[in-house]
Amino acid sequence: MNMLEEQGSPKKEGPVAKAIEKQTAKIPSDVFLGMALGAMAVSLGFKVCRKSHTALFIGQWAAPFLLFGIYDKIVKTVGSERGED
């Protein structure tokens, strides 16, 4: 039983969320970490080449990649609507 069920208000996932979770569950969590580190490395490269605006743009990708990784890990660990299907 998850936390929402314990509170007495179970929520249902929509078809879009279910489809996204089904596809992202196939991606290893290390991929998201690698993408974040790669974005930081590419950003550093642009910064060294004195392309500051591009470096900032690419560098800001690291946080969303890490957030996608966290979301993926939560869905894999806790699941959403694990008892359904």
Secondary structure as GFF3:
##gff-version 3
##sequence-region A 1 85
A	DSSP	alpha_helix	3	6	.	.	.	ID=ss1
A	DSSP	alpha_helix	15	24	.	.	.	ID=ss2
A	DSSP	alpha_helix	29	48	.	.	.	ID=ss3
A	DSSP	alpha_helix	52	59	.	.	.	ID=ss4
A	DSSP	alpha_helix	62	77	.	.	.	ID=ss5
###
